[in-house]
Amino acid sequence: MPKRATVFLVDDNQGMLSALSTLLRAAHFTVECFQSAEEFLLREPPGAGCLILDMHMPTMTGLDLQERLKARRNTLPIIVLTGRASVMDAVKAVQLGSFEFIEKPFDSQELLAKVQSALNWDYQQRGERLAQQEIHRKIDALTDRERQVLTFVVAGWASKAIADACGITVSTVDNHRARIMKKLGAQSVAEVIRFALVASADSMRSGSAH
């Protein structure tokens, strides 16, 4: 877990907010407190961490805040706390991507364990996103011809077939392949293909989201 990871608390009950903050800080977590969903939304987009969110708050409920965060594509894992949960509320919270759904009163050690799990998950997901961004950066740095050759390589074409399709020599194709591997930092053709497939899958997901 990164040192800068923060547990964000949103609860309109000052007593609960204080108790949660004391519990988490005693367990050496970094904590930021907010007494309303609106106050939390005014904050700059949070970095690494997790959000502990009370479901029933005036003006903007916990579910309302989850919807706002989902619309902003905020990936912060959310632990929802509630003292009077309905099945419908629980289902909606899960549909909105809640990491955990906990009913009050809760066991302190269980909550701390779930917070640690949420922070670990966030750290892992952020690491994977950074790795994917690096793959995209490297592929974007390829020349048009290199990207063309890469497409054929991913499709399983041999150098001779690629050369015929592109109207170049086999040795030129092999030189392109070598430069592609160097630019991508790949140790094998299989790794080159994996990088290309990751980038392609990300592009497809981005396209379907719009």
C-alpha positions in Angstrom: 0.0 0.0 0.0 1.4 3.4 -0.9 2.2 5.8 2.0 0.0 8.5 0.4 -3.1 6.3 0.4 -5.9 8.0 2.3 -9.2 6.8 3.9 -11.9 9.4 3.1 -14.8 9.4 5.5 -18.2 10.9 4.6 -20.9 10.9 7.3 -23.3 13.7 8.5 -23.2 12.2 12.1 -20.3 14.1 13.8 -20.1 11.4 16.5 -19.7 8.6 14.0 -17.3 10.6 12.0 -15.1 11.2 15.0 -15.3 7.6 16.2 -14.3 6.3 12.8 -11.5 8.8 12.4 -10.1 7.8 15.8 -10.3 4.1 15.0 -8.6 4.4 11.7 -5.9 6.8 12.9 -5.1 4.5 15.8 -4.5 1.8 13.2 -2.1 4.2 11.4 -4.3 5.1 8.4 -4.3 8.6 7.0 -7.8 10.0 7.2 -9.8 12.9 5.8 -13.3 13.7 7.1 -16.3 15.2 5.4 -19.7 15.9 6.9 -21.6 15.8 3.6 -21.5 14.3 0.2 -21.5 17.9 -1.2 -18.4 18.8 0.8 -16.5 15.7 -0.5 -17.4 16.6 -4.1 -15.9 20.0 -3.7 -12.5 18.4 -2.9 -10.0 17.9 -5.7 -10.3 14.4 -7.2 -8.9 12.1 -4.6 -5.8 10.1 -5.2 -4.9 6.7 -3.9 -7.1 5.4 -1.1 -10.7 4.3 -0.3 -14.0 6.0 0.7 -16.1 5.0 3.7 -19.5 6.4 3.0 -22.7 6.6 5.1 -25.7 5.7 3.0 -28.4 7.8 4.7 -27.5 11.5 4.7 -29.7 14.6 4.1 -29.8 16.4 0.7 -27.4 14.0 -1.1 -27.5 10.4 0.0 -24.6 7.9 -0.1 -26.2 6.4 -3.2 -26.4 9.8 -4.8 -22.7 10.4 -4.2 -21.9 7.0 -5.6 -23.8 7.9 -8.8 -21.9 11.2 -9.1 -18.5 9.5 -8.6 -19.4 6.8 -11.2 -20.3 9.5 -13.7 -16.9 11.1 -13.1 -15.3 7.7 -13.6 -13.8 7.8 -10.2 -12.4 4.4 -9.4 -12.0 4.9 -5.6 -13.2 1.7 -3.8 -16.2 2.5 -1.7 -17.2 0.9 1.6 -20.9 1.7 2.4 -22.1 1.9 6.0 -25.8 1.9 6.9 -27.9 1.6 10.0 -31.1 0.7 8.2 -30.5 -1.1 4.9 -33.1 -2.3 2.6 -32.5 -5.1 0.1 -33.1 -2.6 -2.7 -30.5 -0.2 -1.2 -27.9 -3.0 -0.9 -28.5 -4.1 -4.5 -28.2 -0.6 -5.9 -25.0 0.0 -3.9 -23.5 -3.1 -5.4 -24.7 -2.2 -8.9 -22.9 1.2 -8.4 -19.7 -0.7 -7.7 -19.4 -0.7 -3.9 -16.4 -2.6 -2.7 -18.1 -3.5 0.6 -21.6 -3.0 2.2 -21.6 -3.0 6.0 -24.5 -2.7 8.4 -24.1 -0.8 11.7 -23.2 -1.7 14.4 -20.1 -3.3 12.9 -17.0 -5.0 14.3 -14.1 -2.6 14.4 -11.5 -5.2 13.5 -13.7 -6.4 10.6 -13.9 -2.8 9.3 -10.2 -2.3 9.6 -9.6 -5.5 7.6 -12.0 -4.4 4.9 -10.3 -1.0 4.7 -6.9 -2.6 4.2 -8.4 -4.9 1.5 -9.9 -1.9 -0.2 -6.6 0.0 -0.1 -4.7 -3.0 -1.4 -7.2 -3.4 -4.3 -6.9 0.3 -5.2 -3.1 0.1 -5.2 -3.2 -3.0 -7.5 -5.7 -1.4 -9.8 -3.7 1.9 -10.1 -0.5 -0.1 -10.8 -2.3 -2.0 -13.6 -3.6 1.2 -15.1 -0.2 2.8 -15.1 1.3 -0.3 -16.8 -1.4 -0.1 -19.5 -0.8 3.6 -20.0 2.9 2.8 -20.5 2.0 0.2 -23.1 -0.1 2.8 -25.0 2.7 5.3 -24.8 5.2 2.9 -26.3 2.8 1.8 -29.1 2.0 5.4 -29.9 5.7 6.0 -30.3 5.9 3.4 -33.2 6.0 4.7 -36.8 3.1 4.1 -39.1 5.1 1.3 -40.8 6.0 -0.3 -37.5 2.3 -0.3 -36.5 1.4 -1.8 -39.8 4.0 -4.6 -39.3 2.8 -5.0 -35.7 -0.7 -5.6 -36.9 0.5 -8.4 -39.2 2.7 -9.9 -36.4 -0.3 -10.0 -34.0 -2.3 -11.8 -36.8 0.4 -14.5 -36.9 1.9 -13.6 -40.3 5.4 -14.7 -41.2 8.0 -12.2 -42.3 7.8 -13.3 -45.9 4.0 -12.8 -46.0 4.3 -9.4 -44.3 7.0 -8.4 -46.8 4.7 -9.4 -49.8 1.7 -7.5 -48.3 3.7 -4.3 -47.6 5.8 -4.4 -50.8 9.1 -4.5 -48.8 11.9 -7.0 -48.4 12.0 -9.7 -45.7 15.1 -8.1 -44.2 13.3 -4.8 -43.9 10.4 -6.6 -42.1 12.8 -8.2 -39.7 14.4 -4.9 -39.0 11.0 -3.4 -38.2 10.2 -6.3 -35.9 13.5 -5.8 -34.1 12.8 -2.1 -33.6 9.2 -2.8 -32.4 10.5 -5.2 -29.8 13.1 -2.7 -28.7 10.7 0.2 -28.5 8.1 -1.9 -26.6 10.8 -3.3 -24.3 9.5 -6.8 -25.2 11.7 -9.9 -24.7 9.7 -12.1 -27.1 7.2 -12.0 -29.9 4.6 -13.4 -27.5 5.2 -10.4 -25.3 4.8 -8.0 -28.2 1.5 -9.7 -29.1 0.3 -9.4 -25.4 1.1 -5.7 -25.4 -0.7 -5.1 -28.6 -3.8 -7.0 -27.4 -3.9 -5.1 -24.1 -3.8 -1.8 -26.0 -6.5 -3.0 -28.5 -8.8 -4.2 -25.6 -8.4 -0.8 -23.8 -9.2 1.1 -27.0 -12.4 -1.0 -27.5 -13.5 -0.4 -23.9 -12.9 3.3 -24.3 -14.9 3.4 -27.5 -17.8 1.5 -26.1 -17.9 3.9 -23.1 -18.7 6.9 -25.3 
